[in-house]
Amino acid sequence: MRRRQLLALSVLAPFALAACGSPEGEAATTTGSKGFSYSPEGYEGVTIELDHPVERIAMDFYSAAALAPYGIKPVAVYGFGQNESPGKSFDQTGVEVVGTDMELDLEALAATNPDIIIAYGNDKGDGWTWWEDKLSDQVSALVPFVPVKLDGGTPDDMFAQYAAIARALGKDTDTGEIAQQRKQFEAARQRIRDIPADKDWMTVLLANFSAEINYTAKELGVAKMLTDDGLTLVGPDSGADTSWAEVSWEKISDYPADVMLIHEASTDYEDNPIFKSLLPVKHKQLGTWDDKRAYTYDGYTQWLGELADVLESAKDIQKD
């Protein structure tokens, strides 16, 4: 489950960075006439301050997706998720892609002349969580880094962090279209919360299947959200340094469930005879889940609606 460890660095001398131009692009975001000040949640003592307004922002794909509903568009993006939910959740027209996965073209980033970078932060909050220290130092010398705390946060936690950033950028987070999207999300959550009252017997397994080994989750942020909403999740406990638990095909039946949610990244499992033998598969009580979903209210509302359809129609298949 680890990200691949390939990292491409484009090292520039300080004078080269200073010589980069200020290209005008349709992705520039203007935030008003005041300066910028933001103290990120989860990073005690860290404050990012500018004495001028933020007009040009670089982001990882996840942050670009999460901030798009507030009308905030980056000049540059990088990271994971380009062709997945994050990359599909915002308009990439006019946005420079300066890296994908763990690769970053530092020269291309510098050429977009960003005022700040907004992205998932490392432990110290001074760089992207998947950058090596050397690259974090190089980027910090170029542009201030605004970290978003990942670390097992629930969707609510992540929505709150991005709303705080949007406010720091001068955006209205309480009215208009974003408020309507938030209301629809809460309605979808309430629909999930209402189900256990009528089906207190129901158990749910979140699985990520592959040909050789499987993973289950009860501690990831999206799993915590479902638990908070009253669902009973089953599966082995995860280790101390991960939110995932490994389960072999021979052991997966040790964790019976009425409903099974299959991770959207699962591969090479459909023809496995053990998979076919599992009761949720036999009874077609299956749904999907994805811990890599973009943090947008619309995206989560759609998924929660699909999940509610599955849960509401589920039968008690473990009683016998």
C-alpha positions as CSV (number, residue, x, y, z in Angstrom):
1,M,0.0,0.0,0.0
2,R,3.0,2.3,-0.1
3,R,3.5,5.1,-2.6
4,R,6.3,4.3,-5.0
5,Q,9.7,5.8,-4.0
6,L,10.7,7.4,-7.3
7,L,11.5,11.1,-7.0
8,A,12.8,13.3,-9.8
9,L,14.4,16.5,-8.7
10,S,15.2,19.5,-10.9
11,V,17.8,21.5,-8.9
12,L,18.2,25.2,-9.7
13,A,20.7,27.6,-8.4
14,P,19.2,30.5,-6.4
15,F,19.9,33.0,-9.1
16,A,18.1,30.9,-11.6
17,L,15.0,30.8,-9.4
18,A,15.1,34.6,-9.0
19,A,15.4,35.0,-12.8
20,C,12.1,33.2,-13.5
21,G,9.4,35.3,-15.1
22,S,5.8,35.9,-13.9
23,P,3.7,34.3,-16.6
24,E,0.1,35.4,-16.8
25,G,-2.4,32.6,-16.9
26,E,-6.1,32.1,-16.7
27,A,-5.7,30.0,-13.5
28,A,-4.5,32.9,-11.4
29,T,-6.6,33.4,-8.2
30,T,-7.0,36.9,-6.7
31,T,-7.9,37.0,-3.0
32,G,-8.2,40.8,-2.2
33,S,-6.0,43.6,-1.2
34,K,-4.9,42.5,2.2
35,G,-2.0,40.2,3.1
36,F,-2.3,36.5,3.9
37,S,-2.0,34.9,7.4
38,Y,-2.9,31.3,8.2
39,S,-2.1,29.0,11.1
40,P,-2.9,25.4,9.9
41,E,-4.8,23.0,12.1
42,G,-2.5,20.3,13.6
43,Y,0.7,22.2,13.3
44,E,1.3,24.0,16.6
45,G,3.5,27.1,16.2
46,V,3.3,27.2,12.4
47,T,1.9,30.3,10.8
48,I,2.3,31.4,7.2
49,E,2.2,35.1,6.6
50,L,2.6,37.3,3.6
51,D,2.4,41.1,3.4
52,H,0.7,41.0,0.0
53,P,-2.4,39.2,-1.3
54,V,-2.2,35.7,-2.6
55,E,-2.9,35.7,-6.3
56,R,-1.1,32.6,-7.6
57,I,-1.3,29.2,-5.9
58,A,0.4,25.9,-6.5
59,M,-1.4,22.8,-5.0
60,D,-1.4,19.1,-5.0
61,F,-4.3,17.6,-6.9
62,Y,-6.2,16.8,-3.7
63,S,-6.1,20.4,-2.5
64,A,-7.0,21.8,-5.9
65,A,-10.1,19.6,-5.9
66,A,-11.1,20.5,-2.4
67,L,-10.7,24.3,-3.0
68,A,-12.3,24.4,-6.4
69,P,-15.9,24.7,-5.0
70,Y,-14.8,27.9,-3.2
71,G,-13.8,29.4,-6.6
72,I,-10.0,29.0,-5.9
73,K,-8.0,27.7,-8.9
74,P,-4.3,26.9,-8.9
75,V,-1.7,28.0,-11.4
76,A,0.2,24.7,-10.9
77,V,-0.6,21.2,-9.6
78,Y,1.4,18.1,-8.8
79,G,1.1,14.9,-6.9
80,F,-1.2,11.9,-6.8
81,G,-4.7,11.6,-8.3
82,Q,-4.3,13.3,-11.7
83,N,-6.5,10.8,-13.5
84,E,-8.6,9.8,-10.4
85,S,-11.2,11.5,-8.3
86,P,-9.1,14.6,-7.4
87,G,-7.9,15.4,-10.9
88,K,-11.5,14.9,-12.2
89,S,-13.0,17.2,-9.6
90,F,-11.7,20.5,-10.9
91,D,-11.2,22.3,-14.2
92,Q,-7.5,21.8,-15.2
93,T,-7.8,24.2,-18.2
94,G,-4.8,26.7,-18.0
95,V,-3.3,24.9,-15.0
96,E,0.4,23.8,-15.4
97,V,1.1,20.2,-14.3
98,V,4.5,20.4,-12.7
99,G,4.7,16.8,-11.5
100,T,2.7,13.6,-11.1
101,D,2.8,11.0,-8.3
102,M,6.1,11.7,-6.4
103,E,7.8,13.5,-9.2
104,L,8.2,17.3,-9.2
105,D,9.8,19.5,-11.8
106,L,11.1,22.3,-9.5
107,E,12.0,24.5,-12.5
108,A,8.5,24.2,-13.9
109,L,7.1,25.0,-10.5
110,A,9.2,28.2,-10.3
111,A,8.2,29.3,-13.7
112,T,4.5,29.5,-12.6
113,N,5.6,32.1,-9.9
114,P,3.3,30.9,-7.1
115,D,2.8,33.0,-4.0
116,I,2.1,29.9,-1.9
117,I,1.8,26.1,-2.1
118,I,-1.1,24.3,-0.5
119,A,-0.8,20.6,-0.1
120,Y,-0.8,17.6,2.3
121,G,1.9,18.4,4.8
122,N,4.7,16.4,6.4
123,D,5.1,16.0,10.2
124,K,6.7,19.4,10.5
125,G,4.5,21.2,8.1
126,D,7.4,22.6,6.0
127,G,6.8,20.4,2.9
128,W,4.7,17.9,1.1
129,T,4.3,14.6,3.0
130,W,6.0,12.6,0.3
131,W,8.9,14.9,-0.4
132,E,12.4,14.1,0.9
133,D,14.0,16.7,3.2
134,K,16.2,18.0,0.4
135,L,13.3,18.8,-1.9
136,S,11.3,20.4,1.0
137,D,14.2,22.7,1.6
138,Q,14.5,23.6,-2.0
139,V,10.8,24.4,-2.4
140,S,10.7,26.3,0.9
141,A,13.5,28.6,-0.5
142,L,11.2,29.3,-3.5
143,V,7.7,29.7,-2.0
144,P,5.9,29.4,1.4
145,F,4.3,26.1,2.0
146,V,0.8,25.9,3.5
147,P,0.3,22.4,4.9
148,V,-2.9,20.4,5.2
149,K,-2.9,17.8,7.9
150,L,-3.8,14.4,6.6
151,D,-3.0,11.9,9.4
152,G,-6.2,9.9,9.5
153,G,-8.6,12.9,9.4
154,T,-12.2,12.2,8.7
155,P,-13.9,13.9,5.8
156,D,-15.4,16.4,8.2
157,D,-11.8,17.2,9.4
158,M,-10.6,17.7,5.9
159,F,-13.6,19.8,4.9
160,A,-13.0,22.0,7.9
161,Q,-9.3,22.5,7.0
162,Y,-10.0,23.5,3.5
163,A,-12.8,25.8,4.5
164,A,-10.3,27.5,6.9
165,I,-7.8,28.0,4.1
166,A,-10.6,29.3,1.8
167,R,-11.5,31.9,4.5
168,A,-7.8,32.9,4.8
169,L,-7.9,33.5,1.1
170,G,-10.9,35.8,1.5
171,K,-13.6,33.4,0.4
172,D,-17.1,33.2,1.8
173,T,-17.6,29.7,3.2
174,D,-21.0,30.1,4.9
175,T,-23.4,31.1,2.1
176,G,-24.1,30.5,-1.5
177,E,-23.5,27.3,-3.5
178,I,-20.9,25.9,-1.1
179,A,-23.5,26.2,1.8
180,Q,-26.0,24.3,-0.3
181,Q,-23.5,21.6,-1.1
182,R,-22.7,21.2,2.6
183,K,-26.4,21.0,3.4
184,Q,-26.9,18.2,0.9
185,F,-23.9,16.3,2.3
186,E,-25.3,16.5,5.8
187,A,-28.6,15.2,4.5
188,A,-26.8,12.2,3.0
189,R,-25.0,11.6,6.2
190,Q,-28.3,11.7,8.1
191,R,-29.7,9.0,5.8
192,I,-26.7,6.8,6.7
193,R,-27.2,7.5,10.4
194,D,-30.9,6.5,10.2
195,I,-30.1,3.0,8.9
196,P,-28.6,1.3,12.1
197,A,-31.7,2.2,14.1
198,D,-33.7,-0.3,11.9
199,K,-30.8,-2.7,11.3
200,D,-28.8,-3.0,14.5
201,W,-27.7,-6.4,13.3
202,M,-25.9,-5.1,10.3
203,T,-22.1,-5.4,9.9
204,V,-20.0,-3.9,7.2
205,L,-16.5,-4.9,5.9
206,L,-14.3,-2.3,4.0
207,A,-12.0,-4.3,1.8
208,N,-9.3,-3.6,-0.8
209,F,-8.7,-6.8,-2.8
210,S,-5.8,-7.9,-5.0
211,A,-4.6,-11.3,-6.4
212,E,-2.1,-12.0,-3.6
213,I,-3.2,-10.1,-0.5
214,N,-6.1,-8.1,0.8
215,Y,-6.4,-5.1,3.1
216,T,-9.2,-4.0,5.4
217,A,-9.8,-0.7,7.1
218,K,-11.5,0.5,10.3
219,E,-9.2,3.4,11.2
220,L,-9.0,5.4,8.0
221,G,-10.8,8.7,8.0
222,V,-13.7,7.6,5.8
223,A,-14.1,4.4,8.0
224,K,-14.1,6.6,11.1
225,M,-16.9,8.7,9.6
226,L,-19.0,5.6,9.0
227,T,-18.4,4.4,12.5
228,D,-19.3,7.8,13.9
229,D,-22.6,7.5,11.9
230,G,-23.5,4.3,13.6
231,L,-22.3,1.5,11.3
232,T,-20.6,-1.5,12.8
233,L,-17.4,-2.2,10.8
234,V,-15.7,-5.6,11.1
235,G,-12.2,-6.8,10.2
236,P,-8.9,-7.2,12.0
237,D,-7.3,-4.4,13.9
238,S,-4.6,-2.4,12.0
239,G,-1.0,-2.1,13.2
240,A,0.5,0.7,15.2
241,D,2.0,2.5,12.2
242,T,-0.7,2.0,9.6
243,S,-4.5,2.4,9.3
244,W,-4.7,-0.8,7.1
245,A,-4.8,-4.4,8.2
246,E,-3.5,-7.2,5.9
247,V,-5.8,-10.2,5.5
248,S,-4.9,-13.3,3.4
249,W,-7.6,-14.8,1.1
250,E,-7.6,-17.8,3.5
251,K,-8.5,-15.6,6.4
252,I,-11.0,-13.2,4.9
253,S,-13.9,-15.4,5.8
254,D,-12.9,-15.1,9.5
255,Y,-14.6,-11.6,9.4
256,P,-18.2,-12.2,8.2
257,A,-20.2,-9.2,7.2
258,D,-23.7,-8.5,5.9
259,V,-22.5,-5.9,3.5
260,M,-19.1,-5.7,1.9
261,L,-17.7,-2.5,0.4
262,I,-15.0,-3.0,-2.3
263,H,-12.3,-0.4,-2.7
264,E,-12.4,1.2,-6.1
265,A,-8.6,0.4,-6.5
266,S,-9.2,-3.4,-6.0
267,T,-7.9,-5.6,-8.8
268,D,-7.8,-9.2,-9.9
269,Y,-10.3,-10.5,-7.4
270,E,-13.6,-11.1,-9.2
271,D,-12.7,-14.7,-10.4
272,N,-11.2,-15.8,-7.1
273,P,-13.3,-18.7,-5.8
274,I,-13.0,-17.5,-2.2
275,F,-14.3,-14.1,-3.1
276,K,-17.3,-15.8,-4.9
277,S,-18.0,-17.9,-1.8
278,L,-18.4,-14.9,0.6
279,L,-22.0,-14.3,1.7
280,P,-22.2,-10.6,0.7
281,V,-21.1,-11.6,-2.8
282,K,-23.6,-14.5,-3.0
283,H,-26.4,-12.2,-1.8
284,K,-25.2,-9.3,-3.9
285,Q,-24.9,-7.0,-0.9
286,L,-22.0,-5.1,-2.2
287,G,-21.0,-1.4,-2.5
288,T,-17.9,0.6,-3.1
289,W,-15.6,2.9,-1.1
290,D,-12.4,4.9,-1.7
291,D,-10.1,6.5,0.8
292,K,-8.6,8.5,-2.1
293,R,-11.8,10.3,-3.0
294,A,-11.5,14.1,-3.5
295,Y,-12.7,16.1,-0.5
296,T,-15.7,17.7,-2.2
297,Y,-19.2,17.8,-0.7
298,D,-20.8,16.8,-4.0
299,G,-18.5,13.8,-4.5
300,Y,-19.2,12.5,-1.0
301,T,-22.9,13.2,-1.2
302,Q,-23.1,11.1,-4.4
303,W,-21.2,8.2,-2.8
304,L,-23.2,8.3,0.5
305,G,-26.4,8.1,-1.5
306,E,-25.2,5.0,-3.4
307,L,-24.0,3.5,-0.1
308,A,-27.4,4.2,1.6
309,D,-29.2,2.4,-1.3
310,V,-27.0,-0.7,-0.6
311,L,-27.5,-0.6,3.2
312,E,-31.2,0.1,3.1
313,S,-31.8,-2.9,0.9
314,A,-29.5,-5.3,2.8
315,K,-30.8,-8.4,4.5
316,D,-29.5,-10.2,7.6
317,I,-27.5,-12.9,5.9
318,Q,-25.4,-13.9,9.0
319,K,-28.3,-14.9,11.3
320,D,-28.2,-18.5,10.2
